[in-house]
Amino acid sequence: MNVVIYRLNPALRLKSGVFGRSICPNCRTVLKWYDLVPLLSFIYLRGLCRHCHKKISWQYPIVELISGLLWVLIFYKFALPAEAASLAEKAGVLDIIYYIFIFSSLLVIAVYDFKWRIIPDKIVYPAIAVALVYNFNISSLITAAVAFLFFFLFFYFSKGRAMGLGDAKLAFLIGLFLSLLLAIASFMLAFIIGAAFGIILIGLGKKTLKSQIVFGPFLVLGATIAFFLSNFIFDLLNF
């Protein structure tokens, strides 16, 4: 996922794309496999390149850690016995693979948007296609369409200043795999967390009231919280 986040940006003009060997972005040395073990290599190298001793971005271990946690949470939610899991029914292997794909895509989208300030079509469109094929029903399609329209209106009337078109595409994806109530909850959480984050940055003098803040990561965070705390949200709403 770090490879995709870093190399998918066309502005970098990487000839090897996502299939080339990993290199240090500072000294351009080709890295060995033992320098690429998730988390462990970063810890062993103390966050420094083995060759030029420049700092390795904290993005790498953070994404590795979050992705591992997501896999564990998905397994916990679906694969454990029903009385221990957060759903009333156990899901099959395909369900687990499906949600691993969806949340891996969401993680890439969130970090990519935070890093490059754009939501990549090469990630969001395949994720939408998979969600449509695997989880197609009229209810999810209506939820996705309403979610897209809601954010598209923000984009259209603000001329892209309040919201990007990529956020509307991401909202469509979220609407496809969350129920209507969970989608609403996820968007509310995204706005609340995003507003709190913006207020903190303004208080620290990092942003002003006219500054733009990428919203994709907050949409992903809201969807993740709503998905994994779905039982709590339904209990809270007495459904």
C-alpha positions in Angstrom: 0.0 0.0 0.0 2.9 2.4 0.7 4.2 1.5 -2.8 0.9 2.5 -4.3 0.6 5.7 -2.3 4.1 6.8 -3.3 4.3 5.7 -6.9 0.8 6.1 -8.2 1.2 9.9 -8.4 1.9 10.7 -12.1 3.6 13.9 -11.2 6.6 11.9 -9.9 7.0 10.3 -13.4 8.4 7.1 -12.1 9.3 4.9 -15.1 9.0 1.7 -13.2 5.5 2.5 -11.8 4.3 0.3 -9.0 6.3 -2.8 -10.3 9.9 -1.6 -9.9 12.3 -2.3 -7.1 12.1 -0.3 -3.9 14.7 2.4 -3.6 15.6 5.0 -1.0 14.0 8.3 -2.1 17.1 10.2 -0.9 20.2 8.3 -2.1 18.3 6.2 -4.7 19.9 2.9 -3.6 18.0 -0.2 -4.4 16.8 -1.7 -1.1 17.2 -5.4 -0.1 14.3 -7.5 1.1 15.5 -7.3 4.7 15.2 -3.5 4.6 11.5 -3.8 3.7 10.0 -6.1 6.4 7.0 -4.2 7.7 7.6 -2.4 11.0 10.6 -4.6 12.0 13.0 -3.0 9.4 12.0 0.5 10.5 12.6 -0.4 14.1 15.9 -2.2 13.4 17.2 0.7 11.2 16.0 3.2 13.8 14.0 5.1 11.2 17.1 5.7 9.0 18.2 4.5 5.6 20.9 1.9 5.9 23.0 3.6 3.2 22.7 7.4 3.4 21.3 7.5 7.0 18.6 9.9 6.0 15.3 9.7 8.0 12.6 7.3 6.7 9.2 8.8 6.5 6.9 7.9 9.4 4.3 7.2 6.8 5.7 3.8 6.1 5.4 2.2 9.6 2.1 4.0 10.3 0.5 2.6 7.2 2.0 -0.8 7.9 0.6 -0.8 11.4 -2.9 0.5 10.5 -3.2 -2.0 7.7 -2.3 -4.9 10.0 -4.8 -3.7 12.6 -7.5 -3.4 9.9 -6.9 -7.0 8.9 -7.2 -8.2 12.5 -10.3 -6.2 13.1 -12.0 -7.5 10.0 -11.1 -11.1 11.0 -12.5 -10.4 14.5 -15.7 -8.9 13.1 -16.4 -11.8 10.7 -14.4 -14.9 11.4 -14.9 -15.5 15.2 -17.9 -17.4 16.6 -21.1 -15.3 16.4 -21.3 -14.8 20.2 -17.8 -13.3 20.2 -18.1 -11.3 17.0 -19.8 -8.0 16.5 -22.3 -9.4 13.9 -25.1 -11.8 14.5 -23.9 -14.1 11.7 -20.5 -15.3 10.7 -19.3 -14.4 7.2 -17.5 -16.5 4.7 -14.0 -16.2 3.5 -15.1 -14.2 0.5 -16.7 -11.6 2.8 -13.4 -11.3 4.7 -11.4 -10.9 1.4 -14.0 -8.3 0.2 -13.7 -6.1 3.2 -10.0 -6.4 3.4 -9.9 -5.1 -0.2 -12.3 -2.3 0.5 -10.6 -1.1 3.7 -7.1 -1.5 2.1 -8.4 0.7 -0.7 -9.8 3.3 1.8 -6.5 3.4 3.6 -4.6 4.1 0.3 -7.2 6.8 -0.6 -6.9 8.5 2.8 -3.1 8.6 2.9 -2.9 9.5 -0.8 -5.3 12.4 -0.3 -3.5 13.6 2.8 -0.1 13.4 1.0 -1.0 14.6 -2.5 -4.3 16.4 -1.9 -6.2 14.4 -4.5 -8.3 11.2 -4.4 -6.9 8.8 -7.0 -9.4 7.5 -9.6 -7.2 4.4 -10.1 -8.1 3.3 -6.6 -11.6 4.6 -6.1 -13.1 3.3 -9.4 -11.9 -0.3 -9.0 -13.1 -0.3 -5.4 -16.5 1.0 -6.6 -16.6 -1.7 -9.3 -15.8 -4.5 -6.8 -18.4 -3.1 -4.3 -21.1 -3.0 -7.0 -20.4 -6.5 -8.2 -20.1 -8.1 -4.7 -22.7 -6.2 -2.8 -25.2 -5.0 -5.5 -28.7 -4.2 -4.3 -31.2 -1.4 -4.8 -30.8 -0.1 -1.2 -27.1 0.2 -1.4 -27.2 1.8 -4.8 -29.7 4.4 -3.6 -27.6 5.1 -0.5 -24.5 5.6 -2.7 -26.3 7.8 -5.2 -27.7 10.1 -2.4 -24.3 10.3 -0.8 -22.7 11.2 -4.1 -25.3 13.8 -4.8 -25.0 15.4 -1.3 -21.2 15.9 -1.7 -21.5 16.8 -5.4 -23.7 19.7 -4.5 -21.1 20.9 -2.0 -18.5 20.7 -4.8 -20.7 22.3 -7.5 -22.0 25.3 -5.6 -18.7 26.0 -3.9 -16.9 25.6 -7.2 -14.5 23.0 -5.6 -13.5 25.2 -2.7 -15.6 23.5 0.0 -15.4 20.0 -1.3 -13.7 18.2 -4.2 -15.3 15.9 -6.8 -13.1 13.1 -5.4 -14.9 13.4 -2.1 -18.2 12.8 -3.9 -16.8 9.7 -5.5 -15.5 8.4 -2.2 -18.9 9.1 -0.6 -20.5 6.9 -3.4 -18.1 4.1 -2.5 -18.9 4.4 1.2 -22.6 4.3 0.5 -22.2 1.1 -1.4 -20.9 -1.0 1.5 -22.5 0.7 4.5 -26.2 0.7 5.2 -28.1 4.0 5.0 -28.0 4.6 8.8 -24.3 3.7 9.0 -23.5 5.9 6.0 -25.2 8.9 7.7 -23.4 8.2 10.9 -20.0 8.0 9.0 -20.6 11.3 7.3 -21.6 13.0 10.6 -18.5 11.6 12.2 -16.4 12.9 9.3 -17.7 16.4 9.6 -17.4 16.5 13.4 -13.9 15.1 13.4 -12.8 17.3 10.5 -14.2 20.4 12.2 -12.5 19.6 15.4 -9.2 19.0 13.6 -9.6 22.3 11.8 -10.3 24.2 15.0 -7.2 22.7 16.6 -5.0 23.7 13.6 -6.5 27.2 13.6 -5.8 27.5 17.4 -2.2 26.4 16.8 -1.8 29.0 14.0 -1.3 26.4 11.3 -4.5 27.2 9.4 -6.9 30.2 9.0 -10.6 30.2 8.5 -10.0 30.5 4.7 -7.6 27.5 4.6 -8.6 24.3 2.9 -8.3 20.9 4.6 -8.4 17.7 2.8 -11.6 15.9 3.7 -10.9 12.4 2.3 -9.1 11.1 5.4 -12.0 12.2 7.6 -14.5 10.4 5.3 -12.4 7.2 5.5 -12.1 7.6 9.3 -15.8 8.2 9.8 -16.7 5.1 7.6 -14.2 3.0 9.5 -15.6 3.9 12.9 -19.2 3.4 11.7 -18.4 0.0 10.2 -16.5 -1.4 13.2 -18.8 0.1 15.8 -22.0 -0.7 13.9 -23.5 -2.6 16.8 -22.9 0.2 19.2 -24.4 2.8 16.8 -27.5 0.7 16.3 -27.9 0.2 20.0 -27.4 4.0 20.5 -30.2 4.6 18.0 -32.4 1.8 19.5 -32.6 -0.1 16.2 
